[in-house]
């Protein structure tokens, strides 16, 4: 499923850096927070998406 999503975002022209998959256990709250902060920074560094909102 993840590979299909990667292919779809490529077709749509979305930067692949805007997609991330992490396997995190429910017992890893600290790890989840770390990954969320890291990914948020990564997306902010990429700036706004080049996609235009459909009407």
C-alpha positions as CSV (number, residue, x, y, z in Angstrom):
1,X,0.0,0.0,0.0
2,X,2.8,2.4,0.8
3,X,4.5,1.8,-2.5
4,X,1.2,2.6,-4.3
5,X,0.9,5.8,-2.3
6,X,4.5,6.8,-3.3
7,X,3.6,6.2,-7.0
8,X,0.4,8.2,-6.7
9,X,2.1,11.2,-5.1
10,X,4.8,11.1,-7.9
11,X,2.0,11.1,-10.5
12,X,0.4,14.1,-8.8
13,X,3.7,16.0,-8.7
14,X,4.1,15.9,-4.9
15,X,7.6,15.9,-3.6
16,X,8.3,12.4,-2.1
17,X,9.8,14.1,0.9
18,X,6.3,15.0,2.0
19,X,5.5,11.4,2.7
20,X,6.9,9.3,5.5
21,X,6.1,6.0,7.0
22,X,7.3,5.1,10.5
23,X,6.3,1.9,12.5
24,X,5.9,3.1,16.1
25,X,4.4,1.0,18.9
26,X,1.7,2.4,21.1
27,X,4.3,2.1,24.0
28,X,6.6,4.5,22.2
29,X,5.0,7.8,23.0
30,X,8.4,9.6,23.2
31,X,9.5,8.2,19.9
32,X,6.2,9.2,18.3
33,X,6.6,12.8,19.5
34,X,10.2,12.8,18.2
35,X,9.2,11.6,14.7
36,X,6.3,14.1,14.6
37,X,8.6,17.0,15.5
38,X,11.2,15.9,13.0
39,X,8.7,15.4,10.1
40,X,7.0,18.8,10.9
41,X,10.4,20.5,10.7
42,X,11.1,18.7,7.4
43,X,7.8,19.8,5.9
44,X,8.4,23.4,7.1
45,X,11.8,23.4,5.5
46,X,10.3,22.3,2.2
47,X,7.9,25.3,2.3
48,X,4.5,25.5,0.8
49,X,3.3,22.8,-1.6
50,X,3.2,23.6,-5.3
51,X,-0.2,22.1,-5.7
52,X,-3.1,24.3,-6.5
53,X,-6.4,23.7,-4.6
54,X,-9.2,22.4,-6.9
55,X,-12.4,24.3,-7.0
